[in-house]
Amino acid sequence: MSPIHRVGLTIAGIAAAVTVAGAFVVQGYVAAQQAQTQATAAATAEAAATTLPTQIVYIKPAPTPVAQATPAPVQQPPVIHVVVPGFGDDGGRDGGSDH
């Protein structure tokens, strides 16, 4: 690489570094200005809010709920027992008949 190229590359690197640093400086300056503007606006709004007269507003309370009757107890459905005669051998319990 020739010396002229090295000088050009060095100057380009320095220019890039200065550009990035300048962008950071400008960004910080803009952010500081915005913060200062917001703080000033908040202080102005707070001062304006404290000078307003206080108003007292009365609100009618909610009516008391009406007591409701207790629900009827849940009735159980009737139980139905069904006896079904069995089929087949009953083990000798058929009233004394012999096979």
Secondary structure as UniProt FT lines:
FT   HELIX           3..51
//
